[in-house]
Amino acid sequence: VTSMLGGDKNQDRVILSLFRSTSGIVWVGTRYDGIFKIVPKTKSFNRPVVKQDDRNLNKGVISSMAMDKKGNKWMGIRNEGLLCIDAGTGKIRTYRKGDKAGNSLNNNTILAICPSTEAGGNILWIGTDGGGLNRLDPVTGHCIYYKRDPDDRNSLSNDQIYSILELDADHLLVGTWGISTSGGLDLFNKRTGKSVNFTSSSDDPASLN
């Protein structure tokens, strides 16, 4: 991928996110130059047009990408929120902080996207840069927020969330920014909103290293 990007000295060679669609197309998220698309069957490589109301959305930092069970493509853009390309129509939808009166995304830098199996596959779990974990219903745009509470050992360990994995119907594994006083790996219970935190400790050989 970087060798393809390197063909133009003005293109960004730093790749922050990747995913492959069910059709085999590879989507590439860069640090500064938006989204690129690789079609292996035709060996083509291009930068797709992504516009909404004549506004170019294919630019900037593409920090995360994912595809849900319906084939919709989701992309997190630094400071720009969440973008969705509808699998059926190709239309663009965006989700940003302040989109509606309350309960929209609480942070516009999206670091992780995890489509969930719950509610018929219509829920997204979103990791943000300082806003904690957002549970998004894309149909209504309604979000529920889960953040770190220093006084609650069963809250998230940090509000900067870099990775999310759906472990089973009730749990997520959440990777957070780790510093000396907080952060690490969280086992998050979707039903209760509580977490079990796994951190690194030099005194505990069984902890994260």
MDTraj code that builds the backbone (N, CA, C; nanometers):
import mdtraj as md
import numpy as np

residues = "VAL THR SER MET LEU GLY GLY ASP LYS ASN GLN ASP ARG VAL ILE LEU SER LEU PHE ARG SER THR SER GLY ILE VAL TRP VAL GLY THR ARG TYR ASP GLY ILE PHE LYS ILE VAL PRO LYS THR LYS SER PHE ASN ARG PRO VAL VAL LYS GLN ASP ASP ARG ASN LEU ASN LYS GLY VAL ILE SER SER MET ALA MET ASP LYS LYS GLY ASN LYS TRP MET GLY ILE ARG ASN GLU GLY LEU LEU CYS ILE ASP ALA GLY THR GLY LYS ILE ARG THR TYR ARG LYS GLY ASP LYS ALA GLY ASN SER LEU ASN ASN ASN THR ILE LEU ALA ILE CYS PRO SER THR GLU ALA GLY GLY ASN ILE LEU TRP ILE GLY THR ASP GLY GLY GLY LEU ASN ARG LEU ASP PRO VAL THR GLY HIS CYS ILE TYR TYR LYS ARG ASP PRO ASP ASP ARG ASN SER LEU SER ASN ASP GLN ILE TYR SER ILE LEU GLU LEU ASP ALA ASP HIS LEU LEU VAL GLY THR TRP GLY ILE SER THR SER GLY GLY LEU ASP LEU PHE ASN LYS ARG THR GLY LYS SER VAL ASN PHE THR SER SER SER ASP ASP PRO ALA SER LEU ASN".split()
xyz = np.array([
    [0.0828, -0.1199, 0.0000],
    [0.0000, 0.0000, 0.0000],
    [0.0862, 0.1248, 0.0000],
    [0.1861, 0.1289, 0.0866],
    [0.2690, 0.2502, 0.0931],
    [0.3467, 0.2702, -0.0353],
    [0.3830, 0.1626, -0.1067],
    [0.4533, 0.1802, -0.2329],
    [0.3623, 0.2450, -0.3369],
    [0.2317, 0.2120, -0.3327],
    [0.1369, 0.2767, -0.4225],
    [0.1221, 0.4236, -0.3888],
    [0.1078, 0.4534, -0.2590],
    [0.0953, 0.5922, -0.2180],
    [0.2202, 0.6707, -0.2494],
    [0.3337, 0.6028, -0.2468],
    [0.4605, 0.6706, -0.2704],
    [0.4807, 0.7141, -0.4130],
    [0.3882, 0.6755, -0.5033],
    [0.4003, 0.7168, -0.6418],
    [0.3844, 0.8665, -0.6604],
    [0.3235, 0.9302, -0.5666],
    [0.3050, 1.0758, -0.5715],
    [0.3634, 1.1331, -0.4437],
    [0.4612, 1.2193, -0.4572],
    [0.5301, 1.2719, -0.3397],
    [0.4369, 1.3508, -0.2499],
    [0.3210, 1.3936, -0.3044],
    [0.2270, 1.4714, -0.2248],
    [0.1294, 1.3846, -0.1467],
    [0.1309, 1.2529, -0.1709],
    [0.0385, 1.1644, -0.1011],
    [0.1005, 1.1136, 0.0287],
    [0.0138, 1.0920, 0.1249],
    [0.0557, 1.0527, 0.2591],
    [0.0858, 0.9033, 0.2639],
    [0.2026, 0.8675, 0.3149],
    [0.2429, 0.7278, 0.3227],
    [0.2133, 0.6666, 0.4592],
    [0.1516, 0.7416, 0.5500],
    [0.1208, 0.6890, 0.6835],
    [-0.0215, 0.6326, 0.6824],
    [-0.0331, 0.5001, 0.7071],
    [-0.1614, 0.4307, 0.7032],
    [-0.2105, 0.4104, 0.8464],
    [-0.3289, 0.4638, 0.8773],
    [-0.3837, 0.4528, 1.0121],
    [-0.4911, 0.3458, 1.0239],
    [-0.5574, 0.3123, 0.9138],
    [-0.6670, 0.2160, 0.9222],
    [-0.6844, 0.1438, 0.7893],
    [-0.7298, 0.0180, 0.7984],
    [-0.7527, -0.0655, 0.6810],
    [-0.8743, -0.1545, 0.7046],
    [-0.9507, -0.1815, 0.5995],
    [-1.0428, -0.2938, 0.6068],
    [-1.0770, -0.3399, 0.4665],
    [-1.1184, -0.4661, 0.4559],
    [-1.1551, -0.5238, 0.3273],
    [-1.3042, -0.5532, 0.3263],
    [-1.3737, -0.5067, 0.2239],
    [-1.5167, -0.5287, 0.2129],
    [-1.5443, -0.6709, 0.1652],
    [-1.6708, -0.7105, 0.1686],
    [-1.7069, -0.8460, 0.1269],
    [-1.6794, -0.8679, -0.0216],
    [-1.6715, -0.7613, -0.1000],
    [-1.6418, -0.7739, -0.2429],
    [-1.4923, -0.7857, -0.2698],
    [-1.4119, -0.7727, -0.1637],
    [-1.2670, -0.7843, -0.1795],
    [-1.1951, -0.6526, -0.1939],
    [-1.2703, -0.5435, -0.2049],
    [-1.2075, -0.4115, -0.2151],
    [-1.1422, -0.3747, -0.0825],
    [-1.0221, -0.3211, -0.0889],
    [-0.9482, -0.2793, 0.0305],
    [-0.9575, -0.1275, 0.0433],
    [-1.0034, -0.0823, 0.1577],
    [-1.0142, 0.0611, 0.1866],
    [-0.8987, 0.1004, 0.2779],
    [-0.8336, 0.2096, 0.2430],
    [-0.7113, 0.2527, 0.3108],
    [-0.7331, 0.3918, 0.3707],
    [-0.7142, 0.4039, 0.5020],
    [-0.7263, 0.5334, 0.5675],
    [-0.5898, 0.5911, 0.5983],
    [-0.5648, 0.7134, 0.5533],
    [-0.4339, 0.7748, 0.5713],
    [-0.4354, 0.8811, 0.6808],
    [-0.3179, 0.9305, 0.7111],
    [-0.3032, 1.0293, 0.8187],
    [-0.3531, 1.1679, 0.7790],
    [-0.3314, 1.2058, 0.6536],
    [-0.3697, 1.3409, 0.6130],
    [-0.4519, 1.3462, 0.4838],
    [-0.4483, 1.2420, 0.4026],
    [-0.5029, 1.2493, 0.2674],
    [-0.6325, 1.1703, 0.2491],
    [-0.7039, 1.1412, 0.3559],
    [-0.8336, 1.0778, 0.3427],
    [-0.8274, 0.9303, 0.3088],
    [-0.9237, 0.8867, 0.2247],
    [-0.9461, 0.7454, 0.1957],
    [-0.8991, 0.7124, 0.0544],
    [-0.8341, 0.5954, 0.0410],
    [-0.8005, 0.5413, -0.0901],
    [-0.8640, 0.4028, -0.1027],
    [-0.8798, 0.3579, -0.2260],
    [-0.9478, 0.2312, -0.2520],
    [-0.8644, 0.1466, -0.3473],
    [-0.8422, 0.0192, -0.3095],
    [-0.7704, -0.0750, -0.3935],
    [-0.8685, -0.1825, -0.4399],
    [-0.8754, -0.2034, -0.5717],
    [-0.9595, -0.3095, -0.6286],
    [-0.8661, -0.4167, -0.6838],
    [-0.8436, -0.5267, -0.6066],
    [-0.7461, -0.6278, -0.6490],
    [-0.7756, -0.6903, -0.7853],
    [-0.9054, -0.7108, -0.8181],
    [-0.9391, -0.7778, -0.9437],
    [-0.8902, -0.7008, -1.0654],
    [-0.8985, -0.5706, -1.0584],
    [-0.8559, -0.4871, -1.1719],
    [-0.7211, -0.4205, -1.1465],
    [-0.6665, -0.4445, -1.0278],
    [-0.5393, -0.3842, -0.9885],
    [-0.5449, -0.2314, -0.9961],
    [-0.6617, -0.1772, -0.9656],
    [-0.6760, -0.0314, -0.9691],
    [-0.6604, 0.0275, -0.8297],
    [-0.6201, 0.1525, -0.8266],
    [-0.5942, 0.2230, -0.7011],
    [-0.6390, 0.3666, -0.7200],
    [-0.7351, 0.4117, -0.6400],
    [-0.7848, 0.5473, -0.6607],
    [-0.8323, 0.6078, -0.5298],
    [-0.8581, 0.7359, -0.5376],
    [-0.9116, 0.8096, -0.4239],
    [-1.0570, 0.8425, -0.4547],
    [-1.1534, 0.7729, -0.3930],
    [-1.2939, 0.7922, -0.4301],
    [-1.3462, 0.9300, -0.3903],
    [-1.4478, 0.9737, -0.4648],
    [-1.5148, 1.0997, -0.4330],
    [-1.6165, 1.0732, -0.3223],
    [-1.6042, 1.1443, -0.2123],
    [-1.6984, 1.1321, -0.1012],
    [-1.7477, 1.2728, -0.0692],
    [-1.8693, 1.3033, -0.1157],
    [-1.9222, 1.4385, -0.0986],
    [-2.0598, 1.4346, -0.0343],
    [-2.0897, 1.5395, 0.0402],
    [-2.2222, 1.5606, 0.0964],
    [-2.2525, 1.7099, 0.0873],
    [-2.3597, 1.7437, 0.0139],
    [-2.3964, 1.8849, -0.0063],
    [-2.2797, 1.9652, -0.0614],
    [-2.2126, 1.9068, -0.1621],
    [-2.0972, 1.9692, -0.2294],
    [-1.9777, 1.9899, -0.1377],
    [-1.9798, 1.9265, -0.0220],
    [-1.8665, 1.9365, 0.0707],
    [-1.7803, 1.8110, 0.0596],
    [-1.6530, 1.8286, 0.0324],
    [-1.5620, 1.7152, 0.0198],
    [-1.5316, 1.6566, 0.1579],
    [-1.5699, 1.5314, 0.1763],
    [-1.5450, 1.4656, 0.3046],
    [-1.4244, 1.3733, 0.2989],
    [-1.3694, 1.3519, 0.1793],
    [-1.2545, 1.2627, 0.1674],
    [-1.1253, 1.3413, 0.1856],
    [-1.0969, 1.3714, 0.3099],
    [-0.9757, 1.4461, 0.3425],
    [-0.9443, 1.4231, 0.4897],
    [-0.8266, 1.4635, 0.5291],
    [-0.7916, 1.4593, 0.6702],
    [-0.7522, 1.3224, 0.7209],
    [-0.7623, 1.3072, 0.8525],
    [-0.7120, 1.1897, 0.9238],
    [-0.8219, 1.0853, 0.9351],
    [-0.8052, 0.9710, 0.8678],
    [-0.9014, 0.8608, 0.8756],
    [-0.8490, 0.7647, 0.9812],
    [-0.8954, 0.7826, 1.1035],
    [-0.8365, 0.7111, 1.2174],
    [-0.8949, 0.5726, 1.2402],
    [-1.0126, 0.5435, 1.1817],
    [-1.0736, 0.4120, 1.2027],
    [-1.1738, 0.3838, 1.0918],
    [-1.1910, 0.2544, 1.0601],
    [-1.2874, 0.2132, 0.9579],
    [-1.3445, 0.0773, 0.9950],
    [-1.4679, 0.0527, 0.9517],
    [-1.5325, -0.0763, 0.9763],
    [-1.6494, -0.0913, 0.8806],
    [-1.7015, -0.2147, 0.8691],
    [-1.8194, -0.2413, 0.7883],
    [-1.9187, -0.3202, 0.8721],
    [-2.0463, -0.2791, 0.8701],
    [-2.1463, -0.3504, 0.9487],
    [-2.2059, -0.4666, 0.8680],
    [-2.2989, -0.5421, 0.9278],
    [-2.3525, -0.6623, 0.8645],
    [-2.4335, -0.6319, 0.7391],
    [-2.4778, -0.5082, 0.7247],
    [-2.5522, -0.4687, 0.6053],
    [-2.4613, -0.4244, 0.4918],
    [-2.3308, -0.4174, 0.5204],
    [-2.2351, -0.3728, 0.4200],
    [-2.2099, -0.2245, 0.4192],
    [-2.2710, -0.1508, 0.5127],
    [-2.2433, -0.0073, 0.5229],
    [-2.1005, 0.0146, 0.5704],
    [-2.0331, 0.1107, 0.5109],
    [-1.8944, 0.1406, 0.5467],
    [-1.8920, 0.2589, 0.6424],
    [-1.8202, 0.2418, 0.7532],
    [-1.8122, 0.3446, 0.8569],
    [-1.6682, 0.3922, 0.8699],
    [-1.6511, 0.5231, 0.8792],
    [-1.5180, 0.5821, 0.8866],
    [-1.5148, 0.6923, 0.9911],
    [-1.4147, 0.6863, 1.0762],
    [-1.3947, 0.7892, 1.1769],
    [-1.2898, 0.8877, 1.1290],
    [-1.3238, 1.0159, 1.1315],
    [-1.2350, 1.1211, 1.0826],
    [-1.2012, 1.2150, 1.1984],
    [-1.0741, 1.2392, 1.2178],
    [-1.0334, 1.3243, 1.3296],
    [-1.0976, 1.4618, 1.3208],
    [-1.1632, 1.5000, 1.4300],
    [-1.2316, 1.6296, 1.4455],
    [-1.3563, 1.6451, 1.3584],
    [-1.3914, 1.5415, 1.2806],
    [-1.5071, 1.5521, 1.1901],
    [-1.6169, 1.4517, 1.2224],
    [-1.5976, 1.3672, 1.3238],
    [-1.6995, 1.2717, 1.3614],
    [-1.6979, 1.1448, 1.2786],
    [-1.8162, 1.0924, 1.2532],
    [-1.8337, 0.9608, 1.1921],
    [-1.9038, 0.9760, 1.0576],
    [-1.8543, 0.9008, 0.9592],
    [-1.9114, 0.9047, 0.8245],
    [-1.9559, 0.7647, 0.7861],
    [-2.0722, 0.7545, 0.7208],
    [-2.1236, 0.6260, 0.6746],
    [-2.1541, 0.6335, 0.5254],
    [-2.1073, 0.5325, 0.4488],
    [-2.1435, 0.5179, 0.3089],
    [-2.2441, 0.4045, 0.3009],
    [-2.3686, 0.4358, 0.2649],
    [-2.4758, 0.3365, 0.2609],
    [-2.4488, 0.2321, 0.1529],
    [-2.4596, 0.1042, 0.1910],
    [-2.4280, -0.0042, 0.0980],
    [-2.5261, -0.0117, -0.0182],
    [-2.6511, 0.0240, 0.0063],
    [-2.7513, 0.0120, -0.0980],
    [-2.7577, 0.1291, -0.1927],
    [-2.7452, 0.2497, -0.1389],
    [-2.7658, 0.3707, -0.2197],
    [-2.6379, 0.4479, -0.2495],
    [-2.5328, 0.4214, -0.1695],
    [-2.4095, 0.4988, -0.1842],
    [-2.4179, 0.6365, -0.1224],
    [-2.5321, 0.6682, -0.0609],
    [-2.5486, 0.7990, 0.0016],
    [-2.4624, 0.8114, 0.1269],
    [-2.4280, 0.9353, 0.1585],
    [-2.3414, 0.9639, 0.2723],
    [-2.4249, 1.0129, 0.3900],
    [-2.3964, 0.9579, 0.5081],
    [-2.4536, 1.0080, 0.6321],
    [-2.3388, 1.0454, 0.7257],
    [-2.3569, 1.1501, 0.8010],
    [-2.2546, 1.1899, 0.8972],
    [-2.3159, 1.2023, 1.0363],
    [-2.2336, 1.1785, 1.1354],
    [-2.2728, 1.1891, 1.2759],
    [-2.1648, 1.2692, 1.3466],
    [-2.2075, 1.3797, 1.4100],
    [-2.1119, 1.4674, 1.4771],
    [-2.1656, 1.5108, 1.6127],
    [-2.0742, 1.5531, 1.6967],
    [-2.1119, 1.6125, 1.8243],
    [-2.1975, 1.7362, 1.7979],
    [-2.3102, 1.7453, 1.8684],
    [-2.3961, 1.8611, 1.8533],
    [-2.4912, 1.8546, 1.7362],
    [-2.5020, 1.7368, 1.6704],
    [-2.5926, 1.7231, 1.5569],
    [-2.7378, 1.7469, 1.5945],
    [-2.7723, 1.7097, 1.7180],
    [-2.9112, 1.7223, 1.7607],
    [-2.9129, 1.7695, 1.9056],
    [-3.0298, 1.7944, 1.9568],
    [-3.0412, 1.8443, 2.0946],
    [-3.0147, 1.7304, 2.1927],
    [-2.8898, 1.7145, 2.2290],
    [-2.8521, 1.6128, 2.3266],
    [-2.8407, 1.4751, 2.2662],
    [-2.7572, 1.3932, 2.3235],
    [-2.7446, 1.2518, 2.2925],
    [-2.6911, 1.2214, 2.1526],
    [-2.6211, 1.3156, 2.0901],
    [-2.5437, 1.2828, 1.9716],
    [-2.4058, 1.2374, 2.0204],
    [-2.3120, 1.2137, 1.9294],
    [-2.1761, 1.1804, 1.9711],
    [-2.1239, 1.2876, 2.0663],
    [-2.0451, 1.2469, 2.1637],
    [-1.9932, 1.3461, 2.2577],
    [-1.8501, 1.3881, 2.2264],
    [-1.7950, 1.3362, 2.1155],
    [-1.6580, 1.3698, 2.0769],
    [-1.6459, 1.3479, 1.9263],
    [-1.5782, 1.4367, 1.8563],
    [-1.5689, 1.4273, 1.7103],
    [-1.4423, 1.3610, 1.6586],
    [-1.3567, 1.3111, 1.7472],
    [-1.2421, 1.2329, 1.7024],
    [-1.2676, 1.0874, 1.7358],
    [-1.2901, 1.0072, 1.6314],
    [-1.3274, 0.8670, 1.6460],
    [-1.2035, 0.7804, 1.6272],
    [-1.1683, 0.7042, 1.7291],
    [-1.0490, 0.6211, 1.7246],
    [-1.0794, 0.4739, 1.6977],
    [-1.2011, 0.4289, 1.7263],
    [-1.2360, 0.2875, 1.7078],
    [-1.3842, 0.2751, 1.6767],
    [-1.4188, 0.1799, 1.5887],
    [-1.5564, 0.1538, 1.5506],
    [-1.5797, 0.0036, 1.5589],
    [-1.6853, -0.0362, 1.6298],
    [-1.7159, -0.1784, 1.6445],
    [-1.8652, -0.2013, 1.6165],
    [-1.9003, -0.2494, 1.4966],
    [-2.0394, -0.2883, 1.4725],
    [-2.0773, -0.4046, 1.5632],
    [-2.1950, -0.3977, 1.6243],
    [-2.2361, -0.4982, 1.7223],
    [-2.3436, -0.5894, 1.6650],
    [-2.3564, -0.7081, 1.7238],
    [-2.4612, -0.8023, 1.6839],
    [-2.5937, -0.7713, 1.7528],
    [-2.5913, -0.6853, 1.8528],
    [-2.7141, -0.6570, 1.9278],
    [-2.8124, -0.5743, 1.8459],
    [-2.9380, -0.5830, 1.8845],
    [-3.0463, -0.5085, 1.8176],
    [-3.0483, -0.5339, 1.6674],
    [-3.0279, -0.6591, 1.6296],
    [-3.0304, -0.6944, 1.4884],
    [-2.9132, -0.6406, 1.4096],
    [-2.8040, -0.6102, 1.4779],
    [-2.6864, -0.5561, 1.4114],
    [-2.6951, -0.4084, 1.3835],
    [-2.7853, -0.3392, 1.4517],
    [-2.8068, -0.1967, 1.4251],
    [-2.7405, -0.1044, 1.5260],
    [-2.6482, -0.1564, 1.6049],
    [-2.5798, -0.0745, 1.7053],
    [-2.4309, -0.0679, 1.6731],
    [-2.3731, 0.0499, 1.6935],
    [-2.2290, 0.0683, 1.6809],
    [-2.1721, 0.1118, 1.8151],
    [-2.0586, 0.0530, 1.8498],
    [-1.9829, 0.0990, 1.9667],
    [-1.8651, 0.1801, 1.9146],
    [-1.8534, 0.3025, 1.9650],
    [-1.7575, 0.3999, 1.9136],
    [-1.6579, 0.4373, 2.0238],
    [-1.5296, 0.4252, 1.9928],
    [-1.4247, 0.4693, 2.0838],
    [-1.3774, 0.6077, 2.0453],
    [-1.3718, 0.6981, 2.1394],
    [-1.3377, 0.8379, 2.1104],
    [-1.2075, 0.8796, 2.1784],
    [-1.1609, 0.9964, 2.1391],
    [-1.0385, 1.0521, 2.1953],
    [-1.0736, 1.1480, 2.3093],
    [-1.1136, 1.0903, 2.4229],
    [-1.1446, 1.1718, 2.5395],
    [-1.2906, 1.1703, 2.5800],
    [-1.3770, 1.1163, 2.4935],
    [-1.5196, 1.1103, 2.5253],
    [-1.5649, 0.9742, 2.5740],
    [-1.4704, 0.8822, 2.5912],
    [-1.5049, 0.7496, 2.6379],
    [-1.5685, 0.6654, 2.5288],
    [-1.6596, 0.5787, 2.5705],
    [-1.7272, 0.4848, 2.4823],
    [-1.8681, 0.5362, 2.4522],
    [-1.9011, 0.5441, 2.3233],
    [-2.0345, 0.5868, 2.2807],
    [-2.1076, 0.4682, 2.2197],
    [-2.2298, 0.4420, 2.2650],
    [-2.3156, 0.3401, 2.2031],
    [-2.4134, 0.4141, 2.1124],
    [-2.3968, 0.3942, 1.9819],
    [-2.4724, 0.4711, 1.8831],
    [-2.5792, 0.3859, 1.8149],
    [-2.7007, 0.4378, 1.8112],
    [-2.8060, 0.3838, 1.7266],
    [-2.8065, 0.4682, 1.5991],
    [-2.7564, 0.4141, 1.4871],
    [-2.7445, 0.4960, 1.3665],
    [-2.8775, 0.5434, 1.3096],
    [-2.9853, 0.4727, 1.3366],
    [-3.1159, 0.5108, 1.2828],
    [-3.1645, 0.6406, 1.3466],
    [-3.1521, 0.6495, 1.4777],
    [-3.2001, 0.7681, 1.5499],
    [-3.0899, 0.8704, 1.5755],
    [-2.9640, 0.8268, 1.5672],
    [-2.8519, 0.9140, 1.6028],
    [-2.8321, 0.9277, 1.7520],
    [-2.9089, 0.8519, 1.8296],
    [-2.9043, 0.8605, 1.9756],
    [-2.7829, 0.7848, 2.0299],
    [-2.7143, 0.8472, 2.1256],
    [-2.5965, 0.7857, 2.1882],
    [-2.6152, 0.7717, 2.3379],
    [-2.5549, 0.6663, 2.3922],
    [-2.5382, 0.6509, 2.5364],
    [-2.3886, 0.6531, 2.5632],
    [-2.3468, 0.7265, 2.6662],
    [-2.2047, 0.7461, 2.6925],
    [-2.1597, 0.6674, 2.8153],
    [-2.0378, 0.6140, 2.8054],
    [-1.9740, 0.5467, 2.9186],
    [-1.8339, 0.6054, 2.9323],
    [-1.8065, 0.6630, 3.0510],
    [-1.6794, 0.7307, 3.0719],
    [-1.6134, 0.6855, 3.2019],
    [-1.4879, 0.7214, 3.2148],
    [-1.4142, 0.6886, 3.3360],
    [-1.4620, 0.7734, 3.4525],
    [-1.4812, 0.7092, 3.5658],
    [-1.5124, 0.7763, 3.6910],
    [-1.4034, 0.7376, 3.7906],
    [-1.3176, 0.8314, 3.8298],
    [-1.2071, 0.7982, 3.9198],
    [-1.2522, 0.7349, 4.0517],
    [-1.3781, 0.7589, 4.0877],
    [-1.4295, 0.7058, 4.2138],
    [-1.4990, 0.5703, 4.1973],
    [-1.5013, 0.5189, 4.0748],
    [-1.5683, 0.3914, 4.0481],
    [-1.4699, 0.2972, 3.9802],
    [-1.4230, 0.1980, 4.0519],
    [-1.3237, 0.1051, 3.9978],
    [-1.3812, 0.0190, 3.8857],
    [-1.5130, 0.0175, 3.8703],
    [-1.5765, -0.0617, 3.7649],
    [-1.6203, 0.0223, 3.6456],
    [-1.5693, 0.1460, 3.6389],
    [-1.5916, 0.2267, 3.5187],
    [-1.4760, 0.2018, 3.4220],
    [-1.4797, 0.2632, 3.3041],
    [-1.3700, 0.2501, 3.2088],
    [-1.2402, 0.2993, 3.2704],
    [-1.1297, 0.2406, 3.2281],
    [-1.0010, 0.2785, 3.2857],
    [-0.9467, 0.4081, 3.2268],
    [-0.9949, 0.4489, 3.1078],
    [-0.9490, 0.5721, 3.0458],
    [-1.0506, 0.6118, 2.9390],
    [-1.0629, 0.7407, 2.9096],
    [-1.1607, 0.7881, 2.8123],
    [-1.1056, 0.7988, 2.6706],
    [-0.9771, 0.7651, 2.6512],
    [-0.9209, 0.7560, 2.5169],
    [-0.9213, 0.6085, 2.4779],
    [-1.0069, 0.5747, 2.3803],
    [-1.0301, 0.4343, 2.3465],
    [-0.9811, 0.4079, 2.2045],
    [-0.8807, 0.3214, 2.1937],
    [-0.8140, 0.2982, 2.0661],
    [-0.8602, 0.1715, 1.9946],
    [-0.9219, 0.0777, 2.0642],
    [-0.9649, -0.0457, 1.9994],
    [-1.0816, -0.1071, 2.0753],
    [-1.1718, -0.1714, 1.9992],
    [-1.2885, -0.2368, 2.0574],
    [-1.3109, -0.3685, 1.9845],
    [-1.3348, -0.4745, 2.0604],
    [-1.3660, -0.6059, 2.0044],
    [-1.4895, -0.6602, 2.0747],
    [-1.5893, -0.7028, 1.9968],
    [-1.7067, -0.7663, 2.0572],
    [-1.6704, -0.9106, 2.0910],
    [-1.6629, -0.9383, 2.2203],
    [-1.6202, -1.0702, 2.2662],
    [-1.7337, -1.1709, 2.2587],
    [-1.8523, -1.1309, 2.3028],
    [-1.9724, -1.2133, 2.2937],
    [-2.0937, -1.1212, 2.3013],
    [-2.2127, -1.1777, 2.3176],
    [-2.3349, -1.0968, 2.3151],
    [-2.3400, -0.9929, 2.4252],
    [-2.2691, -1.0171, 2.5350],
    [-2.2788, -0.9284, 2.6512],
    [-2.1539, -0.8466, 2.6786],
    [-2.0430, -0.8759, 2.6118],
    [-1.9159, -0.8137, 2.6514],
    [-1.8366, -0.7587, 2.5335],
    [-1.7657, -0.6502, 2.5627],
    [-1.6664, -0.5933, 2.4729],
    [-1.5303, -0.5973, 2.5393],
    [-1.4259, -0.6160, 2.4596],
    [-1.2894, -0.5889, 2.5056],
    [-1.2532, -0.4503, 2.4543],
    [-1.2107, -0.3647, 2.5446],
    [-1.1838, -0.2245, 2.5112],
    [-1.0391, -0.1916, 2.5446],
    [-0.9634, -0.1493, 2.4435],
    [-0.8249, -0.1094, 2.4644],
    [-0.8154, 0.0407, 2.4802],
    [-0.7600, 0.0870, 2.5927],
    [-0.7537, 0.2297, 2.6213],
    [-0.6096, 0.2784, 2.6300],
    [-0.5958, 0.4092, 2.6296],
    [-0.4647, 0.4720, 2.6459],
    [-0.4169, 0.4476, 2.7879],
    [-0.2990, 0.3904, 2.8015],
    [-0.2481, 0.3573, 2.9342],
    [-0.1439, 0.4550, 2.9835],
    [-0.1667, 0.5103, 3.1012],
    [-0.0678, 0.5945, 3.1670],
    [-0.0447, 0.5384, 3.3071],
    [0.0343, 0.6072, 3.3871],
    [0.0736, 0.5526, 3.5169],
    [-0.0438, 0.5304, 3.6113],
    [-0.1483, 0.6111, 3.5984],
    [-0.2582, 0.6021, 3.6940],
    [-0.3851, 0.5400, 3.6379],
    [-0.3928, 0.5226, 3.5055],
    [-0.5139, 0.4662, 3.4471],
    [-0.4820, 0.4066, 3.3108],
    [-0.5807, 0.3351, 3.2548],
    [-0.5651, 0.2794, 3.1218],
    [-0.5295, 0.1327, 3.1227],
    [-0.5363, 0.0716, 3.0046],
    [-0.5082, -0.0698, 2.9896],
    [-0.6175, -0.1372, 2.9096],
    [-0.6499, -0.2593, 2.9454],
    [-0.7525, -0.3375, 2.8779],
    [-0.8730, -0.3523, 2.9692],
    [-0.9924, -0.3238, 2.9157],
    [-1.1157, -0.3334, 2.9937],
    [-1.2070, -0.4415, 2.9356],
    [-1.2653, -0.5216, 3.0238],
    [-1.3733, -0.6122, 2.9865],
    [-1.5031, -0.5417, 3.0232],
    [-1.5752, -0.4949, 2.9214],
    [-1.6920, -0.4097, 2.9412],
    [-1.8194, -0.4909, 2.9253],
    [-1.9070, -0.4815, 3.0248],
    [-2.0352, -0.5502, 3.0213],
    [-2.1395, -0.4570, 2.9588],
    [-2.1918, -0.4945, 2.8434],
    [-2.2861, -0.4083, 2.7724],
    [-2.4189, -0.3941, 2.8463],
    [-2.4553, -0.4934, 2.9245],
    [-2.5836, -0.4895, 2.9948],
    [-2.5795, -0.3997, 3.1186],
    [-2.4650, -0.4029, 3.1890],
    [-2.4558, -0.3272, 3.3137],
    [-2.3802, -0.1959, 3.2991],
    [-2.2987, -0.1843, 3.1926],
    [-2.2152, -0.0656, 3.1774],
    [-2.0938, -0.0656, 3.2676],
    [-2.0649, -0.1790, 3.3305],
    [-1.9509, -0.1904, 3.4218],
    [-1.8330, -0.2579, 3.3520],
    [-1.7134, -0.2293, 3.4030],
    [-1.5913, -0.2829, 3.3435],
    [-1.5043, -0.3524, 3.4475],
    [-1.4308, -0.4517, 3.4009],
    [-1.3213, -0.5103, 3.4772],
    [-1.1935, -0.4636, 3.4094],
    [-1.1059, -0.3996, 3.4859],
    [-0.9845, -0.3402, 3.4291],
    [-0.8649, -0.4328, 3.4460],
    [-0.7879, -0.4474, 3.3377],
    [-0.6638, -0.5245, 3.3406],
    [-0.5504, -0.4284, 3.3078],
    [-0.4587, -0.4134, 3.3997],
    [-0.3495, -0.3176, 3.3827],
    [-0.2149, -0.3888, 3.3969],
    [-0.1100, -0.3125, 3.3795],
    [0.0255, -0.3658, 3.3938],
    [0.0813, -0.3299, 3.5317],
    [0.1388, -0.4292, 3.5976],
    [0.2001, -0.4059, 3.7282],
    [0.3284, -0.4867, 3.7373],
    [0.4367, -0.4182, 3.7726],
    [0.5651, -0.4869, 3.7872],
    [0.5638, -0.5859, 3.9031],
    [0.4681, -0.5680, 3.9953],
    [0.4587, -0.6577, 4.1109],
    [0.3716, -0.7790, 4.0833],
    [0.3079, -0.7810, 3.9681],
    [0.2157, -0.8916, 3.9365],
    [0.2557, -0.9529, 3.8020],
    [0.3214, -1.0701, 3.8028],
    [0.3653, -1.1323, 3.6782],
    [0.2495, -1.1758, 3.5890],
    [0.1278, -1.1847, 3.6440],
    [0.0116, -1.2259, 3.5658],
    [-0.0610, -1.1076, 3.5026],
    [-0.0128, -0.9843, 3.5294],
    [-0.0783, -0.8659, 3.4725],
    [-0.0312, -0.8453, 3.3277],
    [-0.0906, -0.7461, 3.2611],
    [-0.0447, -0.7123, 3.1258],
    [0.1003, -0.6694, 3.1298],
    [0.1750, -0.7052, 3.0266],
    [0.3166, -0.6625, 3.0247],
    [0.3471, -0.5794, 2.9030],
])
top = md.Topology()
chain = top.add_chain()
for i, resn in enumerate(residues, 1):
    res = top.add_residue(resn, chain, resSeq=i)
    for name in ("N", "CA", "C"):
        top.add_atom(name, md.element.get_by_symbol(name[0]), res)
traj = md.Trajectory(xyz[None], top)
